[in-house]
Amino acid sequence: MLELYPSAHLYVLDIKRRDFATWPGVLSQDEAPPPLHGAQRVQVWQPIVEKEAQIEKWLHHIEHDPPALLYVDELAALIYGRDRFSEAYRRLQKLGRGLPVGTISLTQELAGIPRQAIGQATHVIRFRLLNAYEQRLGDRLTRRIEQGEPAHRHGFFYASEENGLPGFYYRDKDEFF
């Protein structure tokens, strides 16, 4: 991604604190780190305790540091309490391209994610899902008519809002690229 957007900063929210441990710019701390500056290109924040105020502060920093890319490893981390979803993330999704701040958001829990967060997606990749409700939601998002899970271990469905076509099936990332 950084090769495609050489002037953009990349911000990663890694609540699991494992997938990005070897990346540059990893910060494991409770307080939201300040925005990147100078030659810094990548910031991976691994909050030890997920505090709403700190996550919102961090997202606010990103909004005011364009051009930027935001990678949220688990979108469910932006659900606070029983039903409050991140206002700063909603704002980034709403203003995204105009800022310019692009977002890449991953989730394993479609059911709890607000409609507005999912509705702003322009590219959707749907892997295997275990929950029947989430399977149906994932199928709707990829505009699939036929039912069923990916046939291959690393198979997935991909749909783009730009072309409006039903999702295509790919056996793995190599076939996709």
mmCIF file of the C-alpha atoms, coordinates in Angstrom:
data_MODEL
# 
_entry.id   MODEL 
# 
loop_
_atom_site.group_PDB 
_atom_site.id 
_atom_site.type_symbol 
_atom_site.label_atom_id 
_atom_site.label_alt_id 
_atom_site.label_comp_id 
_atom_site.label_asym_id 
_atom_site.label_entity_id 
_atom_site.label_seq_id 
_atom_site.pdbx_PDB_ins_code 
_atom_site.Cartn_x 
_atom_site.Cartn_y 
_atom_site.Cartn_z 
_atom_site.occupancy 
_atom_site.B_iso_or_equiv 
_atom_site.pdbx_formal_charge 
_atom_site.auth_seq_id 
_atom_site.auth_comp_id 
_atom_site.auth_asym_id 
_atom_site.auth_atom_id 
_atom_site.pdbx_PDB_model_num 
ATOM 1   C CA . MET A 1 1   ? 0.000   0.000   0.000   1.00 0.00 ? 1   MET A CA 1 
ATOM 2   C CA . LEU A 1 2   ? 2.776   2.404   0.860   1.00 0.00 ? 2   LEU A CA 1 
ATOM 3   C CA . GLU A 1 3   ? 4.263   1.929   -2.604  1.00 0.00 ? 3   GLU A CA 1 
ATOM 4   C CA . LEU A 1 4   ? 0.945   2.920   -4.171  1.00 0.00 ? 4   LEU A CA 1 
ATOM 5   C CA . TYR A 1 5   ? 0.641   5.985   -1.913  1.00 0.00 ? 5   TYR A CA 1 
ATOM 6   C CA . PRO A 1 6   ? 4.210   7.156   -1.212  1.00 0.00 ? 6   PRO A CA 1 
ATOM 7   C CA . SER A 1 7   ? 3.192   10.348  0.617   1.00 0.00 ? 7   SER A CA 1 
ATOM 8   C CA . ALA A 1 8   ? 0.624   8.681   2.908   1.00 0.00 ? 8   ALA A CA 1 
ATOM 9   C CA . HIS A 1 9   ? 1.115   7.664   6.503   1.00 0.00 ? 9   HIS A CA 1 
ATOM 10  C CA . LEU A 1 10  ? -0.070  4.192   7.491   1.00 0.00 ? 10  LEU A CA 1 
ATOM 11  C CA . TYR A 1 11  ? -1.818  3.821   10.849  1.00 0.00 ? 11  TYR A CA 1 
ATOM 12  C CA . VAL A 1 12  ? -2.645  0.352   12.178  1.00 0.00 ? 12  VAL A CA 1 
ATOM 13  C CA . LEU A 1 13  ? -4.912  -0.429  15.130  1.00 0.00 ? 13  LEU A CA 1 
ATOM 14  C CA . ASP A 1 14  ? -3.821  -3.870  16.375  1.00 0.00 ? 14  ASP A CA 1 
ATOM 15  C CA . ILE A 1 15  ? -5.892  -4.843  19.410  1.00 0.00 ? 15  ILE A CA 1 
ATOM 16  C CA . LYS A 1 16  ? -4.796  -8.488  19.295  1.00 0.00 ? 16  LYS A CA 1 
ATOM 17  C CA . ARG A 1 17  ? -1.140  -7.417  19.676  1.00 0.00 ? 17  ARG A CA 1 
ATOM 18  C CA . ARG A 1 18  ? 0.252   -10.217 17.578  1.00 0.00 ? 18  ARG A CA 1 
ATOM 19  C CA . ASP A 1 19  ? -0.167  -9.770  13.817  1.00 0.00 ? 19  ASP A CA 1 
ATOM 20  C CA . PHE A 1 20  ? 2.020   -6.668  13.495  1.00 0.00 ? 20  PHE A CA 1 
ATOM 21  C CA . ALA A 1 21  ? 4.603   -7.283  16.231  1.00 0.00 ? 21  ALA A CA 1 
ATOM 22  C CA . THR A 1 22  ? 7.514   -7.297  13.765  1.00 0.00 ? 22  THR A CA 1 
ATOM 23  C CA . TRP A 1 23  ? 6.456   -4.153  11.900  1.00 0.00 ? 23  TRP A CA 1 
ATOM 24  C CA . PRO A 1 24  ? 8.257   -0.848  12.358  1.00 0.00 ? 24  PRO A CA 1 
ATOM 25  C CA . GLY A 1 25  ? 6.665   1.776   14.592  1.00 0.00 ? 25  GLY A CA 1 
ATOM 26  C CA . VAL A 1 26  ? 4.909   -0.567  17.047  1.00 0.00 ? 26  VAL A CA 1 
ATOM 27  C CA . LEU A 1 27  ? 3.663   1.200   20.175  1.00 0.00 ? 27  LEU A CA 1 
ATOM 28  C CA . SER A 1 28  ? 2.140   -0.899  22.970  1.00 0.00 ? 28  SER A CA 1 
ATOM 29  C CA . GLN A 1 29  ? 0.654   1.611   25.367  1.00 0.00 ? 29  GLN A CA 1 
ATOM 30  C CA . ASP A 1 30  ? -2.632  2.776   26.869  1.00 0.00 ? 30  ASP A CA 1 
ATOM 31  C CA . GLU A 1 31  ? -2.407  6.389   25.687  1.00 0.00 ? 31  GLU A CA 1 
ATOM 32  C CA . ALA A 1 32  ? -3.113  7.297   22.071  1.00 0.00 ? 32  ALA A CA 1 
ATOM 33  C CA . PRO A 1 33  ? 0.171   8.016   20.297  1.00 0.00 ? 33  PRO A CA 1 
ATOM 34  C CA . PRO A 1 34  ? 0.621   11.371  18.555  1.00 0.00 ? 34  PRO A CA 1 
ATOM 35  C CA . PRO A 1 35  ? 0.376   11.576  14.757  1.00 0.00 ? 35  PRO A CA 1 
ATOM 36  C CA . LEU A 1 36  ? 3.361   10.594  12.653  1.00 0.00 ? 36  LEU A CA 1 
ATOM 37  C CA . HIS A 1 37  ? 5.800   13.305  11.649  1.00 0.00 ? 37  HIS A CA 1 
ATOM 38  C CA . GLY A 1 38  ? 8.919   13.743  9.576   1.00 0.00 ? 38  GLY A CA 1 
ATOM 39  C CA . ALA A 1 39  ? 10.192  10.609  7.848   1.00 0.00 ? 39  ALA A CA 1 
ATOM 40  C CA . GLN A 1 40  ? 7.978   8.290   9.901   1.00 0.00 ? 40  GLN A CA 1 
ATOM 41  C CA . ARG A 1 41  ? 5.663   6.319   7.607   1.00 0.00 ? 41  ARG A CA 1 
ATOM 42  C CA . VAL A 1 42  ? 4.103   3.618   9.792   1.00 0.00 ? 42  VAL A CA 1 
ATOM 43  C CA . GLN A 1 43  ? 2.520   3.598   13.232  1.00 0.00 ? 43  GLN A CA 1 
ATOM 44  C CA . VAL A 1 44  ? 1.129   0.406   14.759  1.00 0.00 ? 44  VAL A CA 1 
ATOM 45  C CA . TRP A 1 45  ? -0.780  1.084   17.960  1.00 0.00 ? 45  TRP A CA 1 
ATOM 46  C CA . GLN A 1 46  ? -1.451  -1.850  20.233  1.00 0.00 ? 46  GLN A CA 1 
ATOM 47  C CA . PRO A 1 47  ? -3.561  -0.456  23.069  1.00 0.00 ? 47  PRO A CA 1 
ATOM 48  C CA . ILE A 1 48  ? -3.004  -2.498  26.202  1.00 0.00 ? 48  ILE A CA 1 
ATOM 49  C CA . VAL A 1 49  ? -6.413  -1.466  27.518  1.00 0.00 ? 49  VAL A CA 1 
ATOM 50  C CA . GLU A 1 50  ? -8.997  -0.412  24.927  1.00 0.00 ? 50  GLU A CA 1 
ATOM 51  C CA . LYS A 1 51  ? -10.206 2.953   26.193  1.00 0.00 ? 51  LYS A CA 1 
ATOM 52  C CA . GLU A 1 52  ? -12.884 4.698   24.178  1.00 0.00 ? 52  GLU A CA 1 
ATOM 53  C CA . ALA A 1 53  ? -11.493 8.198   24.752  1.00 0.00 ? 53  ALA A CA 1 
ATOM 54  C CA . GLN A 1 54  ? -7.996  7.181   23.659  1.00 0.00 ? 54  GLN A CA 1 
ATOM 55  C CA . ILE A 1 55  ? -9.144  5.338   20.526  1.00 0.00 ? 55  ILE A CA 1 
ATOM 56  C CA . GLU A 1 56  ? -11.327 8.298   19.537  1.00 0.00 ? 56  GLU A CA 1 
ATOM 57  C CA . LYS A 1 57  ? -8.398  10.678  20.132  1.00 0.00 ? 57  LYS A CA 1 
ATOM 58  C CA . TRP A 1 58  ? -6.127  8.526   17.951  1.00 0.00 ? 58  TRP A CA 1 
ATOM 59  C CA . LEU A 1 59  ? -8.682  8.393   15.121  1.00 0.00 ? 59  LEU A CA 1 
ATOM 60  C CA . HIS A 1 60  ? -9.109  12.163  15.377  1.00 0.00 ? 60  HIS A CA 1 
ATOM 61  C CA . HIS A 1 61  ? -5.323  12.548  14.920  1.00 0.00 ? 61  HIS A CA 1 
ATOM 62  C CA . ILE A 1 62  ? -5.516  10.440  11.753  1.00 0.00 ? 62  ILE A CA 1 
ATOM 63  C CA . GLU A 1 63  ? -8.360  12.526  10.334  1.00 0.00 ? 63  GLU A CA 1 
ATOM 64  C CA . HIS A 1 64  ? -6.125  15.573  10.632  1.00 0.00 ? 64  HIS A CA 1 
ATOM 65  C CA . ASP A 1 65  ? -3.053  13.926  9.079   1.00 0.00 ? 65  ASP A CA 1 
ATOM 66  C CA . PRO A 1 66  ? -3.934  13.402  5.413   1.00 0.00 ? 66  PRO A CA 1 
ATOM 67  C CA . PRO A 1 67  ? -3.009  11.721  3.231   1.00 0.00 ? 67  PRO A CA 1 
ATOM 68  C CA . ALA A 1 68  ? -3.260  8.621   5.394   1.00 0.00 ? 68  ALA A CA 1 
ATOM 69  C CA . LEU A 1 69  ? -4.300  4.994   5.379   1.00 0.00 ? 69  LEU A CA 1 
ATOM 70  C CA . LEU A 1 70  ? -6.036  3.488   8.396   1.00 0.00 ? 70  LEU A CA 1 
ATOM 71  C CA . TYR A 1 71  ? -5.928  -0.279  8.888   1.00 0.00 ? 71  TYR A CA 1 
ATOM 72  C CA . VAL A 1 72  ? -8.265  -1.545  11.624  1.00 0.00 ? 72  VAL A CA 1 
ATOM 73  C CA . ASP A 1 73  ? -7.424  -5.157  12.418  1.00 0.00 ? 73  ASP A CA 1 
ATOM 74  C CA . GLU A 1 74  ? -10.724 -5.793  14.218  1.00 0.00 ? 74  GLU A CA 1 
ATOM 75  C CA . LEU A 1 75  ? -13.646 -3.461  13.661  1.00 0.00 ? 75  LEU A CA 1 
ATOM 76  C CA . ALA A 1 76  ? -15.407 -4.822  16.754  1.00 0.00 ? 76  ALA A CA 1 
ATOM 77  C CA . ALA A 1 77  ? -12.802 -2.914  18.827  1.00 0.00 ? 77  ALA A CA 1 
ATOM 78  C CA . LEU A 1 78  ? -14.638 0.268   17.843  1.00 0.00 ? 78  LEU A CA 1 
ATOM 79  C CA . ILE A 1 79  ? -17.848 -0.846  19.539  1.00 0.00 ? 79  ILE A CA 1 
ATOM 80  C CA . TYR A 1 80  ? -17.958 0.686   23.000  1.00 0.00 ? 80  TYR A CA 1 
ATOM 81  C CA . GLY A 1 81  ? -20.192 -0.720  25.689  1.00 0.00 ? 81  GLY A CA 1 
ATOM 82  C CA . ARG A 1 82  ? -23.240 -2.564  24.464  1.00 0.00 ? 82  ARG A CA 1 
ATOM 83  C CA . ASP A 1 83  ? -24.164 -0.472  21.445  1.00 0.00 ? 83  ASP A CA 1 
ATOM 84  C CA . ARG A 1 84  ? -22.038 2.662   20.933  1.00 0.00 ? 84  ARG A CA 1 
ATOM 85  C CA . PHE A 1 85  ? -19.896 2.692   17.818  1.00 0.00 ? 85  PHE A CA 1 
ATOM 86  C CA . SER A 1 86  ? -16.937 5.008   17.221  1.00 0.00 ? 86  SER A CA 1 
ATOM 87  C CA . GLU A 1 87  ? -18.046 8.440   16.046  1.00 0.00 ? 87  GLU A CA 1 
ATOM 88  C CA . ALA A 1 88  ? -14.529 9.266   14.833  1.00 0.00 ? 88  ALA A CA 1 
ATOM 89  C CA . TYR A 1 89  ? -14.500 6.149   12.636  1.00 0.00 ? 89  TYR A CA 1 
ATOM 90  C CA . ARG A 1 90  ? -17.958 6.998   11.251  1.00 0.00 ? 90  ARG A CA 1 
ATOM 91  C CA . ARG A 1 91  ? -16.620 10.432  10.359  1.00 0.00 ? 91  ARG A CA 1 
ATOM 92  C CA . LEU A 1 92  ? -13.556 8.955   8.635   1.00 0.00 ? 92  LEU A CA 1 
ATOM 93  C CA . GLN A 1 93  ? -15.793 6.634   6.623   1.00 0.00 ? 93  GLN A CA 1 
ATOM 94  C CA . LYS A 1 94  ? -18.142 9.462   5.683   1.00 0.00 ? 94  LYS A CA 1 
ATOM 95  C CA . LEU A 1 95  ? -15.427 11.942  4.657   1.00 0.00 ? 95  LEU A CA 1 
ATOM 96  C CA . GLY A 1 96  ? -12.775 9.378   3.648   1.00 0.00 ? 96  GLY A CA 1 
ATOM 97  C CA . ARG A 1 97  ? -11.887 10.091  0.045   1.00 0.00 ? 97  ARG A CA 1 
ATOM 98  C CA . GLY A 1 98  ? -12.350 13.840  0.463   1.00 0.00 ? 98  GLY A CA 1 
ATOM 99  C CA . LEU A 1 99  ? -9.849  14.078  3.335   1.00 0.00 ? 99  LEU A CA 1 
ATOM 100 C CA . PRO A 1 100 ? -8.003  11.936  1.850   1.00 0.00 ? 100 PRO A CA 1 
ATOM 101 C CA . VAL A 1 101 ? -7.907  9.108   4.397   1.00 0.00 ? 101 VAL A CA 1 
ATOM 102 C CA . GLY A 1 102 ? -8.546  5.564   3.188   1.00 0.00 ? 102 GLY A CA 1 
ATOM 103 C CA . THR A 1 103 ? -9.634  2.792   5.517   1.00 0.00 ? 103 THR A CA 1 
ATOM 104 C CA . ILE A 1 104 ? -9.146  -0.950  5.455   1.00 0.00 ? 104 ILE A CA 1 
ATOM 105 C CA . SER A 1 105 ? -11.273 -2.637  8.086   1.00 0.00 ? 105 SER A CA 1 
ATOM 106 C CA . LEU A 1 106 ? -11.361 -6.302  9.020   1.00 0.00 ? 106 LEU A CA 1 
ATOM 107 C CA . THR A 1 107 ? -13.906 -8.035  11.190  1.00 0.00 ? 107 THR A CA 1 
ATOM 108 C CA . GLN A 1 108 ? -14.940 -11.512 12.221  1.00 0.00 ? 108 GLN A CA 1 
ATOM 109 C CA . GLU A 1 109 ? -18.236 -10.295 13.667  1.00 0.00 ? 109 GLU A CA 1 
ATOM 110 C CA . LEU A 1 110 ? -20.479 -8.800  10.991  1.00 0.00 ? 110 LEU A CA 1 
ATOM 111 C CA . ALA A 1 111 ? -23.575 -8.992  13.168  1.00 0.00 ? 111 ALA A CA 1 
ATOM 112 C CA . GLY A 1 112 ? -22.403 -6.376  15.669  1.00 0.00 ? 112 GLY A CA 1 
ATOM 113 C CA . ILE A 1 113 ? -21.076 -3.850  13.171  1.00 0.00 ? 113 ILE A CA 1 
ATOM 114 C CA . PRO A 1 114 ? -23.366 -0.857  12.492  1.00 0.00 ? 114 PRO A CA 1 
ATOM 115 C CA . ARG A 1 115 ? -24.974 -0.647  9.070   1.00 0.00 ? 115 ARG A CA 1 
ATOM 116 C CA . GLN A 1 116 ? -23.302 2.711   8.369   1.00 0.00 ? 116 GLN A CA 1 
ATOM 117 C CA . ALA A 1 117 ? -19.815 1.236   8.786   1.00 0.00 ? 117 ALA A CA 1 
ATOM 118 C CA . ILE A 1 118 ? -20.536 -1.628  6.412   1.00 0.00 ? 118 ILE A CA 1 
ATOM 119 C CA . GLY A 1 119 ? -22.533 0.534   3.995   1.00 0.00 ? 119 GLY A CA 1 
ATOM 120 C CA . GLN A 1 120 ? -19.537 2.748   3.188   1.00 0.00 ? 120 GLN A CA 1 
ATOM 121 C CA . ALA A 1 121 ? -17.425 -0.162  1.927   1.00 0.00 ? 121 ALA A CA 1 
ATOM 122 C CA . THR A 1 122 ? -16.420 0.015   -1.734  1.00 0.00 ? 122 THR A CA 1 
ATOM 123 C CA . HIS A 1 123 ? -14.616 -3.359  -1.807  1.00 0.00 ? 123 HIS A CA 1 
ATOM 124 C CA . VAL A 1 124 ? -15.787 -6.395  0.153   1.00 0.00 ? 124 VAL A CA 1 
ATOM 125 C CA . ILE A 1 125 ? -13.935 -9.650  0.682   1.00 0.00 ? 125 ILE A CA 1 
ATOM 126 C CA . ARG A 1 126 ? -15.945 -12.416 2.354   1.00 0.00 ? 126 ARG A CA 1 
ATOM 127 C CA . PHE A 1 127 ? -14.121 -15.436 3.732   1.00 0.00 ? 127 PHE A CA 1 
ATOM 128 C CA . ARG A 1 128 ? -15.664 -18.435 5.476   1.00 0.00 ? 128 ARG A CA 1 
ATOM 129 C CA . LEU A 1 129 ? -18.184 -17.536 8.177   1.00 0.00 ? 129 LEU A CA 1 
ATOM 130 C CA . LEU A 1 130 ? -19.530 -19.870 10.846  1.00 0.00 ? 130 LEU A CA 1 
ATOM 131 C CA . ASN A 1 131 ? -22.691 -18.013 11.894  1.00 0.00 ? 131 ASN A CA 1 
ATOM 132 C CA . ALA A 1 132 ? -25.705 -18.470 9.554   1.00 0.00 ? 132 ALA A CA 1 
ATOM 133 C CA . TYR A 1 133 ? -26.876 -14.859 9.992   1.00 0.00 ? 133 TYR A CA 1 
ATOM 134 C CA . GLU A 1 134 ? -23.394 -13.523 9.167   1.00 0.00 ? 134 GLU A CA 1 
ATOM 135 C CA . GLN A 1 135 ? -23.209 -15.857 6.157   1.00 0.00 ? 135 GLN A CA 1 
ATOM 136 C CA . ARG A 1 136 ? -26.408 -14.323 4.765   1.00 0.00 ? 136 ARG A CA 1 
ATOM 137 C CA . LEU A 1 137 ? -25.195 -10.781 5.491   1.00 0.00 ? 137 LEU A CA 1 
ATOM 138 C CA . GLY A 1 138 ? -21.829 -11.523 3.850   1.00 0.00 ? 138 GLY A CA 1 
ATOM 139 C CA . ASP A 1 139 ? -23.603 -12.935 0.821   1.00 0.00 ? 139 ASP A CA 1 
ATOM 140 C CA . ARG A 1 140 ? -25.719 -9.766  0.523   1.00 0.00 ? 140 ARG A CA 1 
ATOM 141 C CA . LEU A 1 141 ? -22.611 -7.577  0.791   1.00 0.00 ? 141 LEU A CA 1 
ATOM 142 C CA . THR A 1 142 ? -20.928 -9.486  -2.034  1.00 0.00 ? 142 THR A CA 1 
ATOM 143 C CA . ARG A 1 143 ? -24.209 -9.632  -4.020  1.00 0.00 ? 143 ARG A CA 1 
ATOM 144 C CA . ARG A 1 144 ? -24.087 -13.421 -4.220  1.00 0.00 ? 144 ARG A CA 1 
ATOM 145 C CA . ILE A 1 145 ? -27.179 -15.296 -5.302  1.00 0.00 ? 145 ILE A CA 1 
ATOM 146 C CA . GLU A 1 146 ? -25.986 -18.846 -4.657  1.00 0.00 ? 146 GLU A CA 1 
ATOM 147 C CA . GLN A 1 147 ? -25.468 -19.969 -1.087  1.00 0.00 ? 147 GLN A CA 1 
ATOM 148 C CA . GLY A 1 148 ? -22.517 -21.794 0.390   1.00 0.00 ? 148 GLY A CA 1 
ATOM 149 C CA . GLU A 1 149 ? -19.147 -21.292 1.915   1.00 0.00 ? 149 GLU A CA 1 
ATOM 150 C CA . PRO A 1 150 ? -15.849 -21.059 0.013   1.00 0.00 ? 150 PRO A CA 1 
ATOM 151 C CA . ALA A 1 151 ? -14.895 -24.464 -1.382  1.00 0.00 ? 151 ALA A CA 1 
ATOM 152 C CA . HIS A 1 152 ? -11.150 -24.030 -0.853  1.00 0.00 ? 152 HIS A CA 1 
ATOM 153 C CA . ARG A 1 153 ? -9.269  -23.555 2.413   1.00 0.00 ? 153 ARG A CA 1 
ATOM 154 C CA . HIS A 1 154 ? -8.190  -19.997 1.526   1.00 0.00 ? 154 HIS A CA 1 
ATOM 155 C CA . GLY A 1 155 ? -11.055 -19.272 -0.861  1.00 0.00 ? 155 GLY A CA 1 
ATOM 156 C CA . PHE A 1 156 ? -13.060 -16.033 -0.741  1.00 0.00 ? 156 PHE A CA 1 
ATOM 157 C CA . PHE A 1 157 ? -15.628 -13.947 -2.539  1.00 0.00 ? 157 PHE A CA 1 
ATOM 158 C CA . TYR A 1 158 ? -14.800 -10.432 -3.721  1.00 0.00 ? 158 TYR A CA 1 
ATOM 159 C CA . ALA A 1 159 ? -17.162 -7.689  -4.828  1.00 0.00 ? 159 ALA A CA 1 
ATOM 160 C CA . SER A 1 160 ? -16.553 -4.093  -5.845  1.00 0.00 ? 160 SER A CA 1 
ATOM 161 C CA . GLU A 1 161 ? -19.166 -1.360  -5.639  1.00 0.00 ? 161 GLU A CA 1 
ATOM 162 C CA . GLU A 1 162 ? -17.552 0.252   -8.673  1.00 0.00 ? 162 GLU A CA 1 
ATOM 163 C CA . ASN A 1 163 ? -18.744 -2.415  -11.106 1.00 0.00 ? 163 ASN A CA 1 
ATOM 164 C CA . GLY A 1 164 ? -21.947 -3.539  -9.326  1.00 0.00 ? 164 GLY A CA 1 
ATOM 165 C CA . LEU A 1 165 ? -21.451 -7.147  -10.407 1.00 0.00 ? 165 LEU A CA 1 
ATOM 166 C CA . PRO A 1 166 ? -22.054 -10.161 -8.178  1.00 0.00 ? 166 PRO A CA 1 
ATOM 167 C CA . GLY A 1 167 ? -19.030 -11.246 -6.178  1.00 0.00 ? 167 GLY A CA 1 
ATOM 168 C CA . PHE A 1 168 ? -16.415 -13.391 -7.868  1.00 0.00 ? 168 PHE A CA 1 
ATOM 169 C CA . TYR A 1 169 ? -14.956 -16.478 -6.220  1.00 0.00 ? 169 TYR A CA 1 
ATOM 170 C CA . TYR A 1 170 ? -11.190 -16.897 -5.870  1.00 0.00 ? 170 TYR A CA 1 
ATOM 171 C CA . ARG A 1 171 ? -9.453  -20.052 -4.626  1.00 0.00 ? 171 ARG A CA 1 
ATOM 172 C CA . ASP A 1 172 ? -6.728  -17.992 -2.931  1.00 0.00 ? 172 ASP A CA 1 
ATOM 173 C CA . LYS A 1 173 ? -4.864  -14.686 -3.007  1.00 0.00 ? 173 LYS A CA 1 
ATOM 174 C CA . ASP A 1 174 ? -2.642  -15.825 -5.894  1.00 0.00 ? 174 ASP A CA 1 
ATOM 175 C CA . GLU A 1 175 ? -5.639  -16.334 -8.169  1.00 0.00 ? 175 GLU A CA 1 
ATOM 176 C CA . PHE A 1 176 ? -7.019  -12.928 -7.099  1.00 0.00 ? 176 PHE A CA 1 
ATOM 177 C CA . PHE A 1 177 ? -3.808  -11.033 -7.867  1.00 0.00 ? 177 PHE A CA 1 
# 
